[in-house]
Amino acid sequence: MASARVPLDERQVTEPGPLGKEHTLPALHPDRKEDRCFVPYKPPPENGSPAEVEEFLDHARFIMEDLEWLLALPHDKFWCQVVFDESLQRCLDSYLRYAPRSLDLTALPSSSAMAEIQRSIHKEVFLTFLRMATYKESKDNFLTPAVFGEIIYDNFLFDIPKILDLCVLFGKGNSQLLHKMIDNIFTQQPSYYSDLNETVPTVLQVFDSVLEKCGLRCEGATAMEPMKLNAYKQPTAMTMSQQELVDIVLYLCDSTTTIHAFLDIFPAACSTFHSHGFLSRLTSFYETTVPDLEKAVRKRNFDDKSLQEDLWKRLSHSCRKMVETAHLLLHHTCLQPILEGRENMQTFAEELLQHFTSFLTEKRFLSDYDEVFPLSDDISLLQQALPVIDETRTSYLLQGVESAWESVGRRKLPNPSSLLSSNQGAVGGAAAASSASFPPQEVAGGEAMMDVPRRGNNVSFGAVCSLSSAELESLLSCIRDLLPDLGEGFLLACLEEYNYNSELVINNILEDRLAPSLDKLDRSMPRPVKEELPSVLSNRSNVFDDDEFDVFRGKKKKKMLDDKQHIAEQRARYQAYETVVDEIELEPGESAAAYGLDDYDDEYDDTYDMNQVGANDLDRDMTNTVCMFGHNNVNRDQFVQDPALLRERAEARRAAMHIRPERPSNVVGRPKGQGQTMETFLDRRKKEANKNRVANHNRRTMADRKRNKGMIPS
């Protein structure tokens, strides 16, 4: 054997020949391959007989034993078998093609024995691909990275379709391990990036194929070629056969799930998809196709109701995956570079706002996207990272979102619930990984994507009539002009159900798409009569009813209101003010006090009175002053402050004047990459504009000034 620490592609081994003579061969040589035939994989039978189940179990045991034998081979033997055994590649390819997906509920094993062996095969296939994507297993067993890239690329061990199938089959529960595996493949062989670039146009043809089968044509970004003359003769989703409709829904579900799984596990591919305008094509396709397919699934008559429910779940799942794919593209190509603080942040922000603006014309897509990933959250993050974003533009976008919700006739919940995403946890073991990826994925119900709100789902957020009586009468008359046979009571119930949108009510009545609660109502139901509310005073109830102070009940109320005694008591008082007498003649012996008068005379002259009021006030004040100073002996020196204290205060004032305060032009911002506040941005702009006024920036100005005054010879 070759010495250690030598790459497998450079090793030479010595083995005995057919005649017993030893000969030297490269470690990777077709003659070193073992003769073993790997059988292709077959999916589990659907409701099969016991004989078919037994046949599947025997066939699956062969595959499991062969893969276990392959994984037990040493490093050099494993790579010889992988590179030169074509039956092994056919076996692995057949599993990627026919293995049940998470949504294939009918293809899942029906018995516990079939489920157990299916999990075992799932585990062995994943471990085989994982070992094939590893070029270094230990210090002694490894391949040169460049040679490893050539081997997997030239021998088609991995290609873009296989990588897509690996993501959709093993992504749930193994995302981190699968991400390292795919990243290693693209790193060691960059040619896969060019293959991916050539694959994206093929992926876009999926949308064109669905549009063509449904007899639709997408305007704008997806209108890549003129419409054919016989395009109008093609069947639509309502007129095509039931089997064709089933095939289209299954095809769309599988394609959208695969694309989302790949971009979610390998985000580096988002830039390649973005460069082909995948986002604009996706939104236009969603807006054109989804309402038509939903209408076909709801309106068409299916003999098997379970088939109709399965198609609705798959279509809802496809809508969810398309919305999540759009979010992945926006996040990894526009929003994440801004949050990471990369260069040209303004360019990424402008591109993100351009995408949001293009969404405004796609009303249905925008409302579904905002329900799962609120646009206000992304705009808030953008404003925090770049405070200079135009607020008028962001307000316009938010108003466009509200308009989209109103145009599709749905009510936006205050706290929208996020859709369940695939688990991204690391794999604790191979068995746990396989069991985590095999059970069927939970699918959201059809109500999540309905274009008509149901009151039963959102009881607490029912529509409240904010219209006046005149506006409500106007809406009723407008509807009754078109539909005169309907009763006003039925129309009022429809308006309340659809948030008082008359256009939506008329459209749903004509297309027979009313909510189940409205279908049960009588369409000629009259308008309910508004009952008058009873008087509050007559219906009030209190613990003090009928007591001695209760004047609002019984005969006491009338008796108290008719009693005018208090008015009679005040009458004599007011009669005394009726007559006013200016002069009263006093009889001899009568005094003015008898009539309520006083003896004050305002013409009295006190000039010659003997009462010297205030004559001696000055002498009294002087006497008090002399007495006060004579007894207290106040020392005037105590009012003079200490000179040392005065000198200390003066020194403190001079020191404060010499301290040079920090100039307000000094700007201290955050570290690079963490963003700056608006205050720092404004201070830097002010400093840049006024920096020539301080320091040595004005030497030329001062030199000119001295020269003009003759201080410097010219």
Secondary structure, 3 states (H helix, E strand, C coil): CCCCCCCHHHCEEEEECCCCCEEEEECCCHHHCCCCCCCCCCCCCCCCCHHHHHHHHHHHHHHHHHHHHHHCCCHHHHHHHHHHCHHHHHHHHHHHHHCCCCCCHHHCCCCHHHHHHHHHHHHHHHHHHHHHCCCECCCCCECCHHHHHHHHHHCCCCCHHHHHHHHHHHCCCCHHHHHHHHHHHHHHCCHHHHHHHHHHHHHHHHHHHHHHHCCCCCCHHHCCCCCCCCHHHCCCCCCCCHHHHHHHHHHHHHHHHHHHHHHHHCHHHHHHHHHCCHHHHHHHHHHHHHHHHHHHHHHCCCCCHHHHHHHHHHHHHHHHHHHHHHHHHHHHHHHHHHHCCCCCHHHHHHHHHHHHHHHCCCHHHHHHHHHHCCHHHHHHHHHHHCCCCCHHHHHHHHHHHHHHHHHCCCCCCCCCCCCCCCCCCCCCCHHHHHHHHCCCCCCCCHHHHCCCCCCCCCHHHCCCCCCCHHHHHHHHHHHHHHCCCCCHHHHHHHHHHCCCCHHHHHHHHHCCCCCHHHHCCCCCCCCCCCCCCCCHHHHCCCCCCCCCCCCCCHHHHHHHHHCCHHHHHHHHHHHCCCCCCCCCCCCCCCCHHHHCCCCCCCCCCCCCCCCCCCCCHHHHHHHHHHHHHHHHCCCHHHHCCCHHHHHHHHHHHHHHHHCCCCCCCCCCCCCCCCCCCHHHHHHHHHHHHHHHHCCCCCHHHHHHHHHHCCCCCC
